[in-house]
Amino acid sequence: MIKRFLITAVLLAPALAPADDFSIAEKIFEARCASCHSLSRTMKMLSDINPQERPPYLKKFLRSHPNKLKDADEDLVIKLLSQPGK
């Protein structure tokens, strides 16, 4: 029984991780960015940029932005804002 549980947990862990990353990224965005930028408005502004092209665009923007993010936080926010279909 425990072996079956562990195997299931190991197989499902990668599928669950991205959702956790996105919820963490949303919290970072709310804490560090939302005072000036709403998430929905930001996503609407990015909708004209292909999701695959967003990471370099966002990295350049965030590096020049006065409200600096830690590298790990920056990567999570870029991942959040680069979701296809958003």
Wavefront OBJ file of the C-alpha trace (Angstrom):
o trace
v 0.000 0.000 0.000
v 2.738 2.473 0.960
v 4.772 1.485 -2.101
v 1.789 2.215 -4.387
v 1.301 5.597 -2.682
v 4.971 6.525 -3.098
v 4.997 5.541 -6.758
v 1.842 7.575 -7.373
v 3.301 10.563 -5.508
v 6.526 10.415 -7.517
v 4.630 10.187 -10.811
v 2.255 13.045 -9.966
v 4.826 15.411 -8.434
v 5.974 16.940 -11.759
v 2.366 17.585 -12.771
v 1.664 19.360 -9.500
v 4.805 21.481 -9.383
v 3.874 23.987 -12.123
v 0.610 24.876 -10.403
v 2.565 25.545 -7.220
v 5.026 27.690 -9.178
v 2.159 29.686 -10.649
v 0.488 30.249 -7.280
v 3.825 31.363 -5.806
v 4.424 33.620 -8.820
v 0.951 35.153 -8.420
v 1.716 35.891 -4.760
v 5.037 37.490 -5.724
v 3.296 39.551 -8.407
v 0.623 40.669 -5.944
v 3.211 41.593 -3.321
v 5.792 43.292 -5.541
v 4.039 44.419 -8.719
v 0.309 44.842 -8.115
v 0.600 48.231 -6.453
v 1.237 49.625 -9.949
v 0.369 46.786 -12.365
v -2.725 44.591 -12.258
v -2.169 41.012 -13.381
v -5.129 41.019 -15.770
v -4.067 44.293 -17.385
v -0.469 43.101 -17.678
v -1.603 39.855 -19.337
v -3.820 41.846 -21.725
v -0.869 44.061 -22.689
v 1.274 40.963 -23.296
v -1.375 39.203 -25.382
v 0.082 40.613 -28.623
v 3.459 39.027 -27.860
v 3.901 35.344 -28.662
v 4.251 33.408 -25.371
v 7.611 31.973 -26.520
v 8.913 35.512 -27.125
v 7.765 36.877 -23.769
v 10.622 35.626 -21.528
v 13.401 37.720 -23.142
v 11.065 40.717 -23.410
v 10.038 40.423 -19.758
v 13.604 39.806 -18.563
v 14.751 43.003 -20.275
v 11.806 44.945 -18.832
v 12.260 43.601 -15.308
v 16.021 44.212 -15.316
v 15.447 47.887 -16.160
v 12.473 48.305 -13.800
v 13.103 50.291 -10.620
v 11.333 47.678 -8.435
v 13.903 44.877 -8.683
v 12.941 41.261 -8.060
v 15.253 38.537 -6.794
v 16.427 36.296 -9.639
v 14.324 33.325 -8.495
v 11.252 35.544 -8.077
v 11.890 37.123 -11.465
v 12.036 33.699 -13.115
v 8.728 32.664 -11.530
v 6.981 35.899 -12.562
v 8.300 35.520 -16.114
v 7.019 31.942 -16.178
v 3.612 33.152 -14.970
v 3.397 35.937 -17.548
v 4.598 33.671 -20.387
v 1.788 31.136 -20.119
v 0.219 30.304 -23.494
v -3.410 31.312 -23.777
v -3.114 33.988 -21.136
l 1 2 3 4 5 6 7 8 9 10 11 12 13 14 15 16 17 18 19 20 21 22 23 24 25 26 27 28 29 30 31 32 33 34 35 36 37 38 39 40 41 42 43 44 45 46 47 48 49 50 51 52 53 54 55 56 57 58 59 60 61 62 63 64 65 66 67 68 69 70 71 72 73 74 75 76 77 78 79 80 81 82 83 84 85 86
